[in-house]
Amino acid sequence: MALLDTGMVNLYPLENAVPHKTDKYELVHQDDPTPVLRRGFKFSMVLRFRNRGYDRSRDVIRLVFNFGPRAHSIKGTKAIIRVEPRTREPAQDRKEWYAGIKSEGPDSVTIEVMAAVHCPVGNWKLQVETGAFSTTDRRVFNYDKDVYILYNPWCCEDLVFMPEERFLDEYILADVGKIWVGPYGSSRGREWVFGQFDKSVLPAAMLMFSKSGFSDTSRGDPIKSTRLISKMVNSNDDDGILVGRWDGDYGDGTAPASWTGSVPILEEYLQNEESVCYGQCWVFSGVTTTICRALGIPSRVVSNLVSAHDTNASLSIDKYYDTNDEELDFDPTNPTGEDSIWNYHVWNDVYMARPDLPTGYGGWQAIDATPQETSDGVYQCGPTSLEAIKQGKVGFNYDVAFMVASVNADLMRWKEDPNAPMGYARIYCNKYHIGRMILTKKPFLFDPNGDKDREDITLEYKAKEGTEFERVSLMNAVRGLKSAQSFFSVPENIKADVDFDLVDLDKIKIGEDYEIVVNINNKSDEVRHIRAVLSSSSVFYTGVKAKLIKKAEGSFSVPPRSTETMRLEIRADDYLNKLVEYCIMKIYAIATVDETKETWADEDDFQVVKPTIQIQMPSKTIPIKKPVLVKLSFVNPLKKRLTNCKFQLAGPSLVRNQGIGHRDVGPGGLVEVETQMVPQVAGEQTIVATFAARELMDITGSVKVDVYDDED
């Protein structure tokens, strides 16, 4: 009898996608669909034969799955599965591939298959081998499409398993979300289209992995994979996805504030196979979320308001002043760099077990795709256990000390003093400034008009500021780092009998005046003579100063047991031409008491708030597959002309990354465009819009709509 000759293989991409929670992927809905499956779950496939039916007494069927160019069974990148004559349950631990026959037809068999729960994640190739018990001859059929096998957070044997399954609706399946940006006091949730189910995303992720040199055998390990993702989303060491830029000059690329989501970035990366220009931390984080969710790794965006960048593992952010109270623009104790404080910094949490760490350190892990410091010689960060950060366990993998500093470093100020052991005396230590609030999006909620969907997760990263537990955990970290011990061992020995208080500003509307206010309280029984400097500058959100707006200095006396107020008024005309992107401002104050040599310094960030884009439609309930008019508008808030104007509009299943140009707009003029979209999928959808001009960036807006099928 002739050997079985396979003529057709059908993996039923759409039918299998439903139980595998992959039915949102565009790849399974194409005219020639691609299977997208999850490891550890069974799926069905049909083999149809050209010459005869299957005979279980003499025929042997083997499925051969190959992963990567040098697939090998010993490495786990080749799976050779003999199809059993009947179905059974796979091994309880799901560590082995399995295939069994569910039913037989005259010229076909239906097979139930399961990929091993720790197999590499990505695109596999499938071969079907048919032969007989009595011969080594065989016939081979090559399935002509990739078979994507993903992580499975619904499967308890997978390392990315999330016990509270309902949260996977947010951390895997939600394709629109928010990223909190802006300084403490004026942060806002910026809408972002993750678009992880777009047809370009999985191929772009595969390109990223192939360019990285990452071993195929490691691609089933979420610890190694997320560390690699944190490396490859930026382009600092390699041909990664995004080029970072923070100086406001984006003429040869796309301004970070213009992106509406991850899909156009990944489409460009996939098409050109080159790094895309440009990104910043929140853009890196948005793309990281897209890739992680697409691969099946639960992920959330995390925004740390007032974030420390500690360059020398001291767990302190150190600012230095000379004897004239002028802040130094370099770190005299650290030749490799200078500490900085970002107004906000955005990274990701990913969810997984950590078998490489002691029990209790699994769950949410921080990864940071924004290049700041190298780890193991390249720009990558994490995965870092949130529990390890909270406990100060700096000896654990990976990058715990850097993350502890990011959310809980002490801000120390030092003044030049030739008699001090370090050449500088510590004049001030603020234990509360760093990590003021750590935010993510609240599950199952999207607020297009406000921040009701904001969730404060600060206590997941550190104990409440000022508590004994918070201080003990930071000191645990200090004891584990010799570089930190020398900074924390220096006492503050300056007599302080004058209190200073810089009045915080949260935000102002663009065009409004503001003032710097410092309240002074002389608690002594003697007059105190004070030298003070007040100033304000525009800053990039990384904390880098852009332009000085105004500065004033002077000397005055404060009578005993009395209070005084210092003020410096800044008018709108002083700052409007000196704003940089995101319109973040900083106010500074420094003062020295002549009699006691007490020196005090403080600073505060606030934001000049711009308008939002109004998105108008005929109704918030719109029909499927019918054109709908969309109007975008806002009023130019500047006293200058806007040039090179462009809107971007996006929404999964609504409109694909549409760019709309606009004429120049004069001061106070209406910026308005109209366009059409044709909804393709019923259900609740979100539209996200951005606007950028040469003179004005980071204008955004969003709206939720309900798409209905009028045939239902």
C-alpha positions, 0 to 999 in steps of 0.5 A: 500500500502506498504511503499516505500523501498529504495534500492539504493542512488546515490549522483553522486560524480563526476557529482556533483563535477564539479559545486561544484569546487571539481572535483580535489579531488582524493576521487571523482575519486576512484573506489568507489567514495566519494562525496565532496560537498560545502555548499550553493550549490545545488547538485543532488541525485537519490533514487531508490526503491525496491518495487514500484514508488513514489506517491507524494499524500501519500509518505513522504521522509526525508533526515537525515544528521548527523554530529559527534557522538552526532548529534542533530538538535538544535546544528546544527549537525543534519539536517532533511529535508522533501523532497518537491514534487517539486523543488523550490529555497532555501531561499535567505539567504541559512541558511536552508537545502533544498531538492526538487524532480526534476523528477520522474521515474517508481521506482526512484526520482531525488532530488535536495539538498542544505546544509545550508551555515553555517552548520559544515564542514567535513564528514556527514552521510546520512540516507533516511527515507520513510513513509506515511502521515497517519502512523508513521511507516518508513523505513530507508536506510543508505548511506554507505559512508561519505559525505564531505561538505566543506566551499564555498568561491564561495557562497556570503552567506558563511563567507569565500566568496571571492568577486574576484572569479578569485583569488580562482584559486590560494588560493583554487585550486592551489596545488603547490606553493612557500614558501619564506625562507632565510634572507632579501637580499637572500630569495628565493621561495622554491617550495612546493607541497600542494597536498590538493586534495590528497585522504589522506588530508580530512581524515587527517583533520578529524582525526586532528579535532577529536583528538582536542576535538573541538566541532562539532557545531563550525566546520562551523565557519571559525574563530574558525576553523582556530584558531583550525588549528593553534593549531593542526598543531603543537603538543605542547599542544596536539597530533597535526600533526607536532613536531617542531625542530630547532637544526639540530638533526633529526636522529629519524625523517625527517629533515624539509628541506627534505620535498617536500610537505604536503602529505607525512606528512599528510599520515604519520599522518593519518596512525599512528595517531601520530605526525610526526617528524619534522617541522619548521615554513615554514613546518607548514605553508605549511601543514596549507595551505593544510588543509585550501584549502582542507576545502575550506578556501582561504589561502596563505603562508606569509613570514616575513623577519626579524621577531620579537618574542616579549615575554613580549608584549612590542612591542619592541625587547630588547637587553642588554649589560653590561658596557664592551659592551658584549651582555647579553645572557638573558633579565634582565627585563623579567624573562619569556623569551628573545626576539628574531629576526628570520631571517624570519618567515612564517605563513598564511593568511586566507580569511573570514568575521569577524562578531565579529569585527567592519566593515572593519576588514574582508578579510585577517586574519593572523594565525600562526601554529608555536608555539612561545607564548601561546594564551588563554593558548595554542599554537595558534595564530589568526585569526588576522585581517590584518587591525587591525594589520595595525591600531594597534588595540590591543584590537581586537580578536585575538593576534593583539599585538603579530602580530603587534610586529612581523612585526613592533616592534622597535629594542631597545638596552640597556646598563647597567647604575646604574643611569637609572630608569630601571638599563639600559639606552637606547642607540639605537632604530632602527624603520626600522629593523623589518618586512623589507619585507613581501612576498607571492606568486603572483597569477596565476604565478609560476617561477621554475627558479627565483622569478618573482612570488614573491609578496610584501604585506608589505603594507597590514600589515603596512604603509610605514616605517617612515611615520606618519601613521606607527608611529601613528599606532604603538603608538596606539598599545603602548597606548593599552598595559601598558607593552609597555608604560614603554619601549617607554617612555624612551628617548635616552639621549646619545650625538652622534657625531660619525656615524657608518655604518655596511655594509650589506652583502646579500649573498655569494657563498659557499666557498667564503671569506667575511669581516665585514666592519664598516665605521666611521664618526667623525662629531666632532671637537675633536679626538674620541677614540673608543673601538670596537668589530667585530665578526661573527657567524653561526646562526639558522634561528630563530636567535639562535647563533650556532658557533662563527666563528671569533672575534676581538676587539681593540681600535683606534682614529679617527681624527676630521672631518674625516672617518675611516674603520674597517675591519675583514676578514673571510676566507672560511676555518674559517666557512665551518665546522661551518655552520648549516642548511640553512647556515645563518650567522650573523655579529656583531659590537659594538663600544663605544666612550670614550669621550661621552660614545656613544655606537653603535651596529648593526648586519646583517644576510646573507646567504651562497648560495648552488647549486640547483638541476637540473631536466632534462627530454627528453622534457618539453612536455611529454605524459600521462600514459607513462614512462618518465626518470627523471635525478636529479643532482648537484655538491657537493660544500663542501670540505668534503664527503657527507654521508647518501644522499637522494633525494625526488621527488614529483609532483601532478599527476606525482610522489608520494613522491618518495625517492631515496638513493644515495652513498656517494659523495666526495668533488666536486663530481657529485651527480646524480640519475635517476628515472622514472615517469608515468604522470596520468593527462594532463595539466601543472604540477610541479615537486619538488625535495629536497636533504639532506645529513648529511653534507648538507641540503636544496638543492632544485629544480623544473621544470614545464612540460606540460603533453599531451594526444596523443589521443586528 
